[in-house]
Amino acid sequence: MIFSPVIRSLEKKVYNCSRFLGLPDLVKAVVPEAKNILEVDVDVNRGIEDLNKQMIRAASKLDISEKQLKQAAEKAKRAHLRYLGIMRKFGLSYPQAIDYLDQKAGYEIPRNGHAELEIGLLGHPYVLHDDYINHNLIQRIKSFNVKVYTPEMLTRRALRKGIKDIAGYSYWTSEADVLGAAGAYLDNRLDGIIGATAFSCGPDSLMMNLAERAARSRDSTPFLCLTIEEHSSDTGLVTRLEAFLEMIIRRKRTAKI
């Protein structure tokens, strides 16, 4: 059995991209032998009762009682809130927070020391934290003595404010990763912003453009947009990063003279 949920909406009148809505159908098409699929449609616009009924129905197929389901849900909620709290408290990324939870006392919180620049990253987790797809983007930026910030390090309030400042309201769930983070970075006056986007993502093409316009209009904050699929090797990516970061370093040094 394959668990393949349809994550339609996690907030009222805020919707997920179609790539999540079609996941069960995609699994069926790509893996013909996967006929036994456990599907749950997550849509808060239908109310919590609808989600509870679907979860109970799914649990019954796994011989899990309602009591066991409730206990598991409460345990998962506590773990998730702790996970979010760790990221925001220590300024950790998703992978770093997972390592922290796995190793606990044996995990050493990463420290940047004295960083020459502070750069904020925009983009979805599956782009920013997949080192194979993005050609090890975050580590390459850090190699320039840069303190890197990612969207998950920001509070929910800061992300919502960022969306309101740039777009006025939220329609896509993923706006927090782009517009919300961009607004927060601009409020904190970071040295620059780098957006990493997937070529085939429609909402990204609009959101990155809005984020870039906001960066230009507010203190002319340097902004670089990287379309990951454009780079079949590391060379083009490294060249653009070097030029962008060196430009910001020269700008800061000139301002001090």
C-alpha positions as a Markdown table, in Angstrom:
| # | Residue | x | y | z |
|---|---|---|---|---|
| 1 | Met | 0.0 | 0.0 | 0.0 |
| 2 | Ile | 1.2 | 3.5 | -0.9 |
| 3 | Phe | 0.1 | 6.6 | 1.1 |
| 4 | Ser | -0.4 | 9.4 | -1.4 |
| 5 | Pro | -2.4 | 12.3 | 0.0 |
| 6 | Val | -3.9 | 15.2 | -2.0 |
| 7 | Ile | -2.7 | 18.3 | -0.2 |
| 8 | Arg | -5.2 | 20.8 | -1.6 |
| 9 | Ser | -5.3 | 23.5 | 1.1 |
| 10 | Leu | -3.7 | 24.1 | 4.5 |
| 11 | Glu | -5.2 | 27.6 | 5.1 |
| 12 | Lys | -8.6 | 29.1 | 4.3 |
| 13 | Lys | -8.7 | 30.2 | 0.7 |
| 14 | Val | -5.0 | 29.5 | 0.2 |
| 15 | Tyr | -4.3 | 26.7 | -2.2 |
| 16 | Asn | -1.5 | 24.3 | -3.1 |
| 17 | Cys | 0.1 | 24.0 | -6.5 |
| 18 | Ser | -1.4 | 21.4 | -8.9 |
| 19 | Arg | 1.6 | 19.2 | -8.5 |
| 20 | Phe | 0.3 | 18.2 | -5.1 |
| 21 | Leu | -3.3 | 17.8 | -6.2 |
| 22 | Gly | -2.5 | 15.3 | -8.9 |
| 23 | Leu | 0.0 | 13.2 | -6.9 |
| 24 | Pro | -2.2 | 10.0 | -6.5 |
| 25 | Asp | -3.1 | 10.1 | -10.2 |
| 26 | Leu | 0.6 | 10.6 | -11.1 |
| 27 | Val | 1.6 | 7.6 | -9.0 |
| 28 | Lys | -1.0 | 5.5 | -10.7 |
| 29 | Ala | 0.2 | 6.5 | -14.1 |
| 30 | Val | 3.9 | 6.1 | -13.5 |
| 31 | Val | 3.6 | 3.0 | -11.3 |
| 32 | Pro | 0.9 | 0.8 | -12.9 |
| 33 | Glu | 1.4 | -2.0 | -10.4 |
| 34 | Ala | 0.7 | 0.4 | -7.5 |
| 35 | Lys | -3.1 | -0.3 | -7.4 |
| 36 | Asn | -3.5 | -0.2 | -3.7 |
| 37 | Ile | -3.2 | 3.6 | -2.9 |
| 38 | Leu | -4.2 | 5.1 | 0.4 |
| 39 | Glu | -5.5 | 8.6 | -0.5 |
| 40 | Val | -6.6 | 11.4 | 1.8 |
| 41 | Asp | -7.8 | 14.8 | 0.5 |
| 42 | Val | -6.5 | 17.6 | 2.8 |
| 43 | Asp | -8.6 | 20.7 | 2.4 |
| 44 | Val | -9.2 | 23.0 | 5.4 |
| 45 | Asn | -11.9 | 24.8 | 3.4 |
| 46 | Arg | -14.2 | 21.8 | 3.9 |
| 47 | Gly | -13.8 | 22.0 | 7.7 |
| 48 | Ile | -11.9 | 19.8 | 10.2 |
| 49 | Glu | -14.8 | 17.3 | 10.4 |
| 50 | Asp | -14.3 | 16.4 | 6.8 |
| 51 | Leu | -10.5 | 15.8 | 7.4 |
| 52 | Asn | -11.3 | 13.7 | 10.5 |
| 53 | Lys | -13.7 | 11.5 | 8.6 |
| 54 | Gln | -11.1 | 10.9 | 5.9 |
| 55 | Met | -8.4 | 10.1 | 8.4 |
| 56 | Ile | -10.7 | 7.6 | 10.2 |
| 57 | Arg | -11.5 | 6.0 | 6.9 |
| 58 | Ala | -7.9 | 5.7 | 6.0 |
| 59 | Ala | -6.9 | 4.4 | 9.4 |
| 60 | Ser | -9.6 | 1.7 | 9.2 |
| 61 | Lys | -7.9 | 0.3 | 6.1 |
| 62 | Leu | -4.7 | -0.1 | 8.2 |
| 63 | Asp | -6.6 | -1.7 | 11.1 |
| 64 | Ile | -5.9 | 1.3 | 13.3 |
| 65 | Ser | -8.6 | 2.3 | 15.8 |
| 66 | Glu | -9.8 | 5.9 | 16.3 |
| 67 | Lys | -8.1 | 6.0 | 19.7 |
| 68 | Gln | -4.7 | 5.0 | 18.2 |
| 69 | Leu | -5.2 | 7.5 | 15.4 |
| 70 | Lys | -5.9 | 10.4 | 17.9 |
| 71 | Gln | -2.8 | 9.4 | 19.9 |
| 72 | Ala | -0.6 | 9.3 | 16.8 |
| 73 | Ala | -2.0 | 12.7 | 15.6 |
| 74 | Glu | -1.2 | 14.3 | 19.0 |
| 75 | Lys | 2.3 | 12.9 | 19.0 |
| 76 | Ala | 2.9 | 14.0 | 15.5 |
| 77 | Lys | 1.7 | 17.5 | 16.2 |
| 78 | Arg | 4.0 | 17.9 | 19.2 |
| 79 | Ala | 7.0 | 16.7 | 17.2 |
| 80 | His | 6.2 | 19.0 | 14.3 |
| 81 | Leu | 5.8 | 22.1 | 16.6 |
| 82 | Arg | 9.1 | 21.2 | 18.3 |
| 83 | Tyr | 10.7 | 20.8 | 14.9 |
| 84 | Leu | 9.5 | 24.3 | 13.8 |
| 85 | Gly | 10.6 | 25.8 | 17.1 |
| 86 | Ile | 14.1 | 24.4 | 16.8 |
| 87 | Met | 14.5 | 25.9 | 13.3 |
| 88 | Arg | 13.4 | 29.4 | 14.4 |
| 89 | Lys | 15.3 | 29.3 | 17.7 |
| 90 | Phe | 18.7 | 28.3 | 16.4 |
| 91 | Gly | 18.3 | 29.5 | 12.8 |
| 92 | Leu | 18.5 | 26.0 | 11.3 |
| 93 | Ser | 17.4 | 24.8 | 7.9 |
| 94 | Tyr | 15.2 | 21.8 | 7.5 |
| 95 | Pro | 18.0 | 19.2 | 7.1 |
| 96 | Gln | 19.9 | 20.8 | 10.1 |
| 97 | Ala | 16.8 | 20.6 | 12.3 |
| 98 | Ile | 16.4 | 16.9 | 11.4 |
| 99 | Asp | 20.0 | 16.2 | 12.3 |
| 100 | Tyr | 19.5 | 18.1 | 15.6 |
| 101 | Leu | 16.5 | 15.9 | 16.5 |
| 102 | Asp | 18.3 | 12.7 | 15.5 |
| 103 | Gln | 21.5 | 13.4 | 17.4 |
| 104 | Lys | 20.1 | 15.6 | 20.2 |
| 105 | Ala | 22.9 | 16.3 | 22.7 |
| 106 | Gly | 25.6 | 15.2 | 20.3 |
| 107 | Tyr | 24.6 | 17.8 | 17.7 |
| 108 | Glu | 26.7 | 21.0 | 17.5 |
| 109 | Ile | 24.7 | 24.1 | 16.3 |
| 110 | Pro | 26.4 | 25.5 | 13.2 |
| 111 | Arg | 28.1 | 28.9 | 13.7 |
| 112 | Asn | 29.2 | 31.2 | 10.9 |
| 113 | Gly | 31.5 | 33.3 | 13.0 |
| 114 | His | 32.1 | 36.7 | 11.5 |
| 115 | Ala | 30.4 | 36.6 | 8.1 |
| 116 | Glu | 31.2 | 39.3 | 5.5 |
| 117 | Leu | 27.7 | 39.1 | 4.0 |
| 118 | Glu | 24.1 | 38.2 | 5.0 |
| 119 | Ile | 22.1 | 36.7 | 2.1 |
| 120 | Gly | 18.5 | 35.5 | 2.1 |
| 121 | Leu | 17.4 | 32.6 | -0.1 |
| 122 | Leu | 14.0 | 32.3 | -1.6 |
| 123 | Gly | 12.5 | 29.1 | -3.0 |
| 124 | His | 10.7 | 25.8 | -2.1 |
| 125 | Pro | 12.4 | 23.3 | 0.2 |
| 126 | Tyr | 12.7 | 20.7 | -2.6 |
| 127 | Val | 14.8 | 23.2 | -4.6 |
| 128 | Leu | 16.9 | 24.8 | -1.8 |
| 129 | His | 17.7 | 21.6 | 0.0 |
| 130 | Asp | 18.3 | 19.1 | -2.8 |
| 131 | Asp | 22.0 | 19.4 | -3.3 |
| 132 | Tyr | 22.0 | 17.3 | -6.4 |
| 133 | Ile | 19.4 | 19.5 | -8.2 |
| 134 | Asn | 20.7 | 22.8 | -7.1 |
| 135 | His | 24.4 | 21.9 | -7.5 |
| 136 | Asn | 25.1 | 22.3 | -3.8 |
| 137 | Leu | 23.9 | 25.9 | -3.8 |
| 138 | Ile | 23.9 | 26.7 | -0.1 |
| 139 | Gln | 27.3 | 25.3 | 0.6 |
| 140 | Arg | 28.7 | 27.2 | -2.4 |
| 141 | Ile | 27.2 | 30.5 | -1.1 |
| 142 | Lys | 28.6 | 29.8 | 2.4 |
| 143 | Ser | 32.1 | 29.2 | 0.9 |
| 144 | Phe | 32.2 | 33.0 | 0.3 |
| 145 | Asn | 32.0 | 33.7 | 4.1 |
| 146 | Val | 28.3 | 34.4 | 3.8 |
| 147 | Lys | 25.6 | 33.9 | 6.5 |
| 148 | Val | 22.7 | 32.2 | 4.7 |
| 149 | Tyr | 19.0 | 32.5 | 5.7 |
| 150 | Thr | 16.3 | 30.3 | 4.4 |
| 151 | Pro | 12.5 | 30.7 | 4.7 |
| 152 | Glu | 12.0 | 28.1 | 7.4 |
| 153 | Met | 14.1 | 30.1 | 9.8 |
| 154 | Leu | 11.5 | 32.9 | 9.8 |
| 155 | Thr | 8.5 | 33.1 | 12.1 |
| 156 | Arg | 5.0 | 32.7 | 10.7 |
| 157 | Arg | 4.2 | 36.3 | 11.6 |
| 158 | Ala | 7.2 | 37.6 | 9.7 |
| 159 | Leu | 6.2 | 35.5 | 6.6 |
| 160 | Arg | 2.6 | 36.7 | 6.7 |
| 161 | Lys | 3.8 | 40.3 | 7.0 |
| 162 | Gly | 6.1 | 39.8 | 4.1 |
| 163 | Ile | 3.3 | 38.5 | 1.9 |
| 164 | Lys | 1.0 | 41.4 | 2.9 |
| 165 | Asp | 3.7 | 44.0 | 2.2 |
| 166 | Ile | 4.5 | 42.7 | -1.3 |
| 167 | Ala | 1.3 | 41.1 | -2.6 |
| 168 | Gly | -1.5 | 42.2 | -0.2 |
| 169 | Tyr | -2.9 | 38.8 | 0.3 |
| 170 | Ser | -2.0 | 35.1 | -0.1 |
| 171 | Tyr | -3.4 | 32.7 | -2.8 |
| 172 | Trp | -0.7 | 30.0 | -3.1 |
| 173 | Thr | 0.6 | 28.0 | -0.1 |
| 174 | Ser | 4.1 | 28.4 | -1.5 |
| 175 | Glu | 4.0 | 32.2 | -1.3 |
| 176 | Ala | 5.5 | 32.0 | 2.2 |
| 177 | Asp | 8.7 | 30.5 | 0.7 |
| 178 | Val | 9.1 | 33.3 | -1.8 |
| 179 | Leu | 7.1 | 36.5 | -1.1 |
| 180 | Gly | 6.9 | 36.0 | 2.6 |
| 181 | Ala | 10.6 | 35.4 | 3.0 |
| 182 | Ala | 11.5 | 38.3 | 0.6 |
| 183 | Gly | 9.4 | 40.7 | 2.6 |
| 184 | Ala | 11.1 | 39.6 | 5.8 |
| 185 | Tyr | 14.6 | 39.8 | 4.4 |
| 186 | Leu | 13.9 | 43.3 | 3.1 |
| 187 | Asp | 12.6 | 44.4 | 6.5 |
| 188 | Asn | 15.9 | 43.1 | 8.1 |
| 189 | Arg | 18.0 | 44.8 | 5.4 |
| 190 | Leu | 20.1 | 41.8 | 4.4 |
| 191 | Asp | 22.9 | 42.5 | 1.9 |
| 192 | Gly | 21.2 | 40.6 | -0.9 |
| 193 | Ile | 18.6 | 38.1 | -1.9 |
| 194 | Ile | 18.9 | 35.0 | -4.1 |
| 195 | Gly | 15.9 | 33.2 | -5.5 |
| 196 | Ala | 16.1 | 29.6 | -6.7 |
| 197 | Thr | 13.3 | 28.5 | -8.9 |
| 198 | Ala | 12.2 | 25.6 | -11.0 |
| 199 | Phe | 11.6 | 26.4 | -14.7 |
| 200 | Ser | 8.2 | 24.6 | -14.9 |
| 201 | Cys | 6.7 | 26.3 | -11.8 |
| 202 | Gly | 4.1 | 28.8 | -12.9 |
| 203 | Pro | 3.5 | 30.5 | -9.5 |
| 204 | Asp | 7.2 | 30.9 | -9.1 |
| 205 | Ser | 7.6 | 32.9 | -12.3 |
| 206 | Leu | 5.1 | 35.4 | -10.9 |
| 207 | Met | 6.3 | 35.5 | -7.3 |
| 208 | Met | 10.0 | 35.8 | -8.2 |
| 209 | Asn | 9.1 | 38.8 | -10.4 |
| 210 | Leu | 7.2 | 40.5 | -7.6 |
| 211 | Ala | 10.0 | 39.8 | -5.1 |
| 212 | Glu | 12.6 | 41.3 | -7.5 |
| 213 | Arg | 10.5 | 44.4 | -8.0 |
| 214 | Ala | 10.1 | 44.8 | -4.2 |
| 215 | Ala | 13.9 | 44.4 | -3.8 |
| 216 | Arg | 14.5 | 47.1 | -6.4 |
| 217 | Ser | 12.1 | 49.6 | -4.9 |
| 218 | Arg | 13.3 | 49.2 | -1.3 |
| 219 | Asp | 16.9 | 50.4 | -0.9 |
| 220 | Ser | 17.8 | 48.8 | -4.3 |
| 221 | Thr | 18.6 | 45.5 | -2.6 |
| 222 | Pro | 20.7 | 43.2 | -4.9 |
| 223 | Phe | 18.6 | 40.4 | -6.3 |
| 224 | Leu | 19.7 | 37.3 | -8.2 |
| 225 | Cys | 17.2 | 34.7 | -9.6 |
| 226 | Leu | 18.6 | 31.3 | -10.5 |
| 227 | Thr | 16.5 | 28.9 | -12.7 |
| 228 | Ile | 18.0 | 25.6 | -11.6 |
| 229 | Glu | 17.3 | 23.7 | -14.8 |
| 230 | Glu | 19.3 | 26.3 | -16.8 |
| 231 | His | 22.5 | 24.9 | -15.4 |
| 232 | Ser | 23.5 | 21.4 | -16.6 |
| 233 | Ser | 26.9 | 21.8 | -14.8 |
| 234 | Asp | 28.3 | 23.7 | -11.8 |
| 235 | Thr | 30.2 | 26.1 | -14.0 |
| 236 | Gly | 27.5 | 28.5 | -15.0 |
| 237 | Leu | 26.0 | 28.6 | -11.4 |
| 238 | Val | 29.3 | 29.3 | -9.8 |
| 239 | Thr | 30.1 | 32.1 | -12.2 |
| 240 | Arg | 26.9 | 33.8 | -11.6 |
| 241 | Leu | 27.2 | 33.4 | -7.8 |
| 242 | Glu | 30.8 | 34.7 | -7.8 |
| 243 | Ala | 29.8 | 37.8 | -9.9 |
| 244 | Phe | 26.8 | 38.5 | -7.7 |
| 245 | Leu | 28.5 | 38.1 | -4.3 |
| 246 | Glu | 31.7 | 40.0 | -5.3 |
| 247 | Met | 29.5 | 42.9 | -6.6 |
| 248 | Ile | 27.8 | 43.1 | -3.2 |
| 249 | Ile | 31.2 | 42.9 | -1.3 |
| 250 | Arg | 32.6 | 45.8 | -3.5 |
| 251 | Arg | 29.4 | 47.8 | -2.9 |
| 252 | Lys | 29.7 | 47.5 | 0.9 |
| 253 | Arg | 33.4 | 48.3 | 0.9 |
| 254 | Thr | 32.9 | 51.3 | -1.3 |
| 255 | Ala | 30.1 | 52.6 | 1.0 |
| 256 | Lys | 32.5 | 52.5 | 3.9 |
| 257 | Ile | 35.1 | 54.7 | 2.2 |
